[in-house]
């Protein structure tokens, strides 16, 4: 995404993943991949020696990761599971055993054998279309790279050893890199590679340092010591800015800090429009540790608890008691506010190889989410038992993902009823009036939303998948990602149809996709009549601030004009103009969508 030629005053554009502005000197960090210069056959006598060499490199890599984990900054200790995942990868048979087997059977050197193992793993990941899962292939590559560095006898500069205030410039940063950042010295970072869901992006947000990824050639255009301005809100990097630009961005930096401070101070105020319409603003979380951030940022409960982590973390299936204890703790901390727990949104081809069906050519359209759960009722029942048991300790709601029609919903509710009956027989307490909802994220569910609404207590629109499925866009495919447009008239009409169906049936309707956290979408979503918006914790104060600045009556009138626009770009420009007038103290740059 970088633009133009390098030179004084040159501007680069990438993907903004952590907001804020920093001005400082560049520190180039070499994270180029180890090149395997030699791929060679070995003799029978060398085989044992080569296996030992690989094992030693693997053991050293494990210890290095453990050392990084033990020294993680307090702000990101709740992300230690990422490094635990790396340790698990090293123990995985497809990684370690496959490499040793290749050395023994093919009589090849350790580097070559490891490369072949990683290539075989990559073939498996290539069949997975989910953005989050694709990013996890990077974890395998990071681990392999660490082992290769040890095999090569090289040493890599640690970001923990940086002792001056700098902006890190690298091709890519691994979780190990970002976990060891000296937060007193590293002001921010920019990279050639990476995406919004990369670990580096997630870590930067937790550390609250500006970060831009996907700059493609920044390591070739920036030299060590160059003065940089990094705008983590717009995704812009300014190389060797002049004095006027430095002064301009220093003022902007102070203004953004002032605005952010004022917004944070009001985070716990309700999100109520000037004419008295209240919208619940809740948090999306993935881990128990995210609950504190949700409360700190003014979240009025948990609008979406993604429950996949305990399944990823477990070697095999997590036990009912593990799930129950996790859900119970979240419910107790958040009570009396609600916690909406999404049932398992994974597929047999992903993390449960022992349950995998025949390899699917397109898993995103295959056996996943509620389809997988209905195919594997014992897995489904175990989770439902845990959720129901935890409901006795707080305000828990259940939501089923990827419902495409009424029969799936009826089948899901039937299994839920069976679990309830079992708990009744066992005398185990649970909330007998627990609310049950569905995710609306498949176009077919939009089309029959009026039918589905008769059988649930609430809807939650999952716009990430809905946009992807409705527009036939793979948003992680760089060739078509630009077509992933929340303001597409077709998407807005689909969302309106869902809201109207919910209102007609007298049930609540929420939205929990990325649109909920986009300030430009707040006017539209409020005007449409959403009862609840659920988003990542960091964005809650801003969204609540915007809602408090809106008049529902005026927003509804403006909505008619918005729906008259015939392209996404026209919708966006119209909304941007209205937002500028709504909150004039906020710079236009705060509303730039990447």
N, C-alpha and C positions, 0 to 999 in steps of 0.2 A: 504493500500500500504506500510505500515511500514515493515521494514525488520530486522531480527536478534533479539538478546536479549539485554536488557538494560545493560549498563555498560560504563566504561570510554572509550571514543573514538568511541562510538556506533554511527552508521549512520541510519537515518530514511529517507524514500523517500515518498513524497506526490505529490500533484498537484500544480505546481507553478502557481500562479494567479497574482502576482504583483512582478516585478523584483527588483533586488538589493541585497546587502549583508549587514547584520548587525551582530555584535558580542556583546552579552550582557547576562544579568542574566534573568532567567525565572521567570515569575510571573504567578502562577497558579490562574486562575479565575474559581470559581465554577459556572458552568452554567448547572448543572445537572437538569433534569426535576423534577418538583414537583410530588411526588408519591401520587396518590389518595388512601389513606389507607382505607378510609371508604366509602362504597357505601351502603346507607341505605334508607329505606322508612321512610317517616315522617307523622305525624298525621295531621288531617285537620287544627288544630289550628296553626301548624307550617308553613303551606304553605305560607301564606302571609309574614311571617318573613323571610323565605328562599328566596323568590323572592326579598325582599328588600336587603338581604345580597348580592345577586348576582348583583343587580343594583348598590349598593355601590361599590362593587369591580370593576365593569365595569366603573363607573364614575371615580374612582381613577386611573384606567389604562389609561383612556383617558387623564386625567390631566398630568399623568407621561409622556405620549408621547408628549403632547403639550410642556411640560417643556424641554424635550430633543430637540425638533424641534427648540425652541426659542434660544437654546444655541449651535446649530450646528456650527462647525468651518466654516469659510468663504469658504475654499476650496471645501466643499461638500454641500454647501447650495442649489446647483442646484439639489441635490438628495432628497430634502425635500419631494418630491412627494411620496417617499416610505412610509414616516411616515403618510402622508395624506391617503395613501391606507390603512394603519392600522386603522386609525380612521374610514374610510368607512366600513371596515370589521366589526367593533364593532356595526355599525348601521345596518348592513345587517340582513335581517329577518332570514336567515338560521343560523346565529350566535346568535344574541341576542333574537329575538322573539322565535326561536325554543327552546332555553334553558329555557326560562320562561314558555313556553307551556308544556315542559316536566316536570317541577317542579309542575305546576298546575294540569296537567292531570294524570301524573304517580305517583305523590306524592313522589318524590325522592329528595335527597339533591342536592344543586347547583353544586358541583363538578362533581357528576355523570351525571347530566343533561347536563353540558357543554361538558363533555367527549363524550356523545352520539351525540351532535350537530356536534362536530368536526369530529367524525367518519362518519357521514352522508355526510358532505362536502367532506371528503376524498374519499368517494365512487364516487362522481361526478368527482373529479380530476383524479381518477384512470383510467377513460375512455379517458383521454387526453394524447396524446403521445408527444406533443411538449415540448422540453426541457425547454424553458423559462416559459411556463405555469405551468409545473410540479413544478418548483422552487417556484411558487407563493403559493403553498400549504404550504410552509414553513412560509409564512406570516400569514396564518390562525393559524398555530401552535404557532408562536411567540406571537400573540395576546392572544390566549387562555392561554398560559403559564403565561403571565403577569397578567391576571385575576386570575388564580389559585394561584399565589404567594400572591395576595391581599386577596383572600379567606382564605389562610392559615395563614395570618398575618405575613408573612415573609418579610425581607428586603434583597435586592440584592445589592452587591457591585457595585458601578458605576465606569466605567472606567475613568470618568472625575475626580475622586478623587485620582487617582494614581499620586503620587508626586515624583517618582524617575524613572530614565531611565531604562526601562525594555522591555522584549519581552513577549507579552501576550501569554499564553498557555491555551486553553479552549477546551471543547468538541465541541462547536459551538458558534458563535457570531451572535446575532440578529442585524437587522438594528439599533435598539435602542442603542445597545452596540457600534457599529462602528460610529454612529452619535455623540456619546458623548465622543469619544476618546480624551484624552489630548495629542494633537499632539506634544507638547514640550517634552513629557516624553515617550510615547509609540513608540518604535523604529520599531516594526513590530509585526506580530502575526502568530501563527500556531494553527491549529485546527484538531480535530479528523475527523469531518464531513465537508461537503460543497463541492461545485463544481465550475467550471469556471464561471458559470452564477449566482452564489449566490450573494446576496447583499453585503456580507462581501468582496467578491472578487472585486466587482465594486467599493466599498468605498475605499479599499486599493489602487487601481489604482489611484483614484482621490486624495488621500492623499499622494501618492508617497512614500508609506512605503512597504517594502518587506512583502510578505504574502504567506503562503503555507497552503493548506487545504487538506482534505482527507487523513490525516496521520493515521487514524483509532484508534490507541492506544497511541498517544503521551501523553495524560493526565495521563496514567498509567505508562509511562516510564520516565517521567520528573518530578523532584521534584522542589518545590519552591526554587529559588536561584541557580539552576544548571546553569553553564556557557554553552551558546549555540552559535553556528554559524548557521545562517539561510541564505541560498542561494535561494532567490526568483526567480532566473533565471532557476536553474536546478531542484528545488523542493527538495533539500537535506537539512536535519537538522543534525548537528553534536553535539552530547551530550558530555560535558566535554572534549573538544579537548585539545591536548597537546600543548606545547609552539610553536613547529615547525608549527603545523597546524594553530595556531592563527596568527603567523607571515605571513604565506603563504596567508591567507585570508585577512589580513590587506592590504597586497600588492595588492591582486586582487581587493579589495574594492576600493583602490585609483586608480588603473588602469581603472576599470569600470567607476568610476566617471569622470576620465579624458576623456575617450572615449565618454561617454554620453554627456559631456559638449561640446566636439568638434563637435559631430554629430548635437546637437541642434543648435549650432552656424551657421551651414550650412543648416539648415532645409528649408530655403526659397530659396535656389538655385534650379534651375530646375533639374528634374530627367532625365538627358541626358547621354547616353552612351559615352564612349571615342571616338567612331566613329560617333557621331552625331545623334543617334536615340533618339527621345524624347518620354517619357512615362508620361502621366498625372497621378499624384498620388493624390487621393482625399479622403475625409473622409466619413465614415459611421456615421450617427448620429441618435438618437432617440428622442431628445428633442431640442427645440429652444436654451436652455442654452448650448448645446454642440458646438454651432457654434464658440464661442470664442476660445475653445481649438483647433478646427479644423484649424483656422487661425493661432493661435500661433505656431502650430507644422508644418506649411508649407503646409497645405492642399490646393490644387488648385481647390477649389470648393467642393461640396458635391456630392459624387458618389452614395449615397443611403441614402435617408431620410425615415426611417421607421415611418409610420404615425399612429401607433396603440395607442400611449399613450393618445391622446385626446379622443379616444373612451373608453379607460379604465378608464380615469379620470372622464368622464361625467356620470352623473346619467341618463341613457338613451342615446339617440343619441346626439352628439354634433351638434350645429347649424352651418349652412353654414358660417355665419359671424365669428364664432370662428375659424373654419378651415382656412378661408380666411386670417384673421389677422395673424395667425401663419405662414402660408406659405409665405405671403407677407413680413413679417419681415425677415424671413430667406433669401428670394430672395434679398431683399434690402441690407442686410449686406454682402452677398457673391458676389453680382454683381461687375464686369461683369462676374465672373466665374459662371459656371452652378450649378444648384441644381436639382438633379434627385429625384423626389418624387415618391415613390412606393405607388400604391393604396392599399387600405385596405387588409391586409393579416391576416384575422381572419376568424373564422367559426361561424355558428349559434349556435353550441354547446358550444362555449367558453364563450364569454362575453356578448352576446346578447340573454339572455334566452327567451325574448318575441318573438324572431325570430327563436328560435332553432327548428330544425326539429326533427324527431324521434331520440331518443338517438342512437348514432353511436358506434359500437363496436370498430372501428378503425378510429378516427377522422383525423389522419394524412393522411389517404387515402380517406377522405370523403369530406364533404361540407365545403370547406375552400378557402380562397384567392379569385381568380378570379371566381371560381365556385359559391361562396357565393354571390359575387357582381352581377353576372349575374342573380342569382335567386332573388335578392333583388335590382332591378334597381333603386328604389328611393334613397336608401342609396348610391348606386354607383354614381348616378347623382349628389347628393348633394356634394359629395367629388370632383367630376370632375369639377363642377361649381366653387368650391372654388379654385381649382388648376388653372383653366383657368383664373379666375379673377386675381389671384396673378401673373400670367405670364406677365401681363402688367407692372409689377414693377421690373422685373429682368429676368435672363436667366434660365427659368424653363423647365425641361424635365419631361415627364410622363413615368413611367414604370409599366407594368402589371405583377403581380407575378403568378407563377405556371401555365403558359400557357402550355398545353399538346398537342395542335394541332392547325391547321389553323382555324377551325370553331370557337373556343373560341376567337381567336384573331380577326376574322372578326366581331363577335358579340360584342366584346368590342369596337372596332373601330366604329361600327354602333351607339352604345350608346354615345360615345364621339362626333360623328358628330351631333347627336340629341341635345346634350347639347350646342354645338357650334352654331347651328341654333337658339336655344332659346336665347342665349346671343346676337346674331346678331339682332334678332327681338326686344330685349329690349334695344338695343343700348349700350351694356356694352362692354368695351374694353377688349381685350385679345390678346395674340400672335397667330395670325392665322397660323403661320409657326412653331408652337411648335413641338419639336421633340418627337416622341413616340417610345418607345422600349419595350422589353419584357425580363423577367428573364428566363434564361435557367437553370432550376433546376429539370426537370423531364426527365428521359431517352427518352421518346417518342419525346420530343422537340428536343433532340440531333439528333435523327434519321431523323427528317424532317426539320432540321435547314436550309437546302438550300431552302425549300419552304417558311418557315417563314420569311427568310431574305428578300424576295421580298416585304414584306408588312410592314416593320418597318424601322426606322432610325438607330437603334443600338440594339445590344445584351448586356446583362450583365449576366455572368455566376454566378449563386448562388451555389457555391461548397458545402456549408454546407448540403443543402437538396439533391443536386445531388449525392453526395457520399453516403448519407444515403439511398436514394431510389435505386441507382444503385447496391450497395453491400448488400441491404436488412439488414442494420445494424441500430439498435436503439442505438445511441451513448450515451444515458443516462442510458442504461442497462449495469450495471457493468460486467455482464457475457460475453457480446460480444463487449463492447466498444473498446477493444484492436484491433478489426478488422476494425475500422474506419480509413482507410489509404489513405491519399491524394496521396501518391506515387504509389498506386495500378496501374499496367499497364493499366487496363481497364479504369480507371478514366482519366489517362493522354491521352489515345487515344480518349476518348469522348470529352475531352476539345479541343484537336487538331482538331477534326472534326467540332466543333462549330466555331473555329477561321477560318478554311479554308472556311466554308460556308459564313461567314461574309465577308471575304476578296474577295471571288468570286463575291459577290453581291455589293461590294463597300460600305459597311456600317461599322461603328465603332464597336469595340468589347471590352467590359470591363469585369473585374472579381471582385466580391464584397464579396466573402466568406472569411473564415478564412485563406485560402491559400494565399490571397493577403497580409496578415500581417505576414506570416511565412518567415523569411529571407532565409530559405533553399529552398523555392519555387521560389524565385525571378528570379534566373537564367533561370529556365524552362519557366516561364510565359513571361519573356522578349523575350527569344528566339522564343517562339511560335508566337509572334507578337501581343500581347495585346496592345491596344492603351491606356488603362486606367486600373489602379489598385485602388480599393477603400477599405479602411480598417479603423480600429479604430484609432483615432487621435494620440495616444501615440506612435504608431509604424511607423508613416509616416517618421520621420527623418531617421531612420535606413534603411528603404526600399529605400528611395531616395539616400542615401549614397551608397548602394550596386549597384543600377542601374548606378550611376556615375562611378563605378569601373569596369563595364562590357564593353566588346567589343561585339557588337551585332553579328558581323561576326564570332567571336570565339565561342560565346554562341550557335549560330546555328549549328556550326560544332560539338560541344559537345552534342547537343540535339540528334543527330543521335545515338551516343553511349548510351545515356540515354534510348532511345526508344528500344534499343536492349536488355535491361535487362528484365528478366522475373518474378521478384518478387518485391514487395514494398521495402523489406529490402535491396535488391541489388541496387535499384534506389537511396534510401536514402543514402547509404554508398558512392556511386559514387558521388552524388551531394555534400555530406559533404566534401569529399576529394578535390573537385574542389573549394568549397567555402573557405576552409582553405588556399589554395594557392592564392585565389583572394584577400582576405583581411587579411593578416597575423597578423596584430596588434590585431585582434579580437580573443579572446580566444575561443577554441573549445566549451567551455561550453555555449557560447552565442547562439549556434546553436543546443542545445539539445532540442528536442521536447518531450513533456510529453505524 
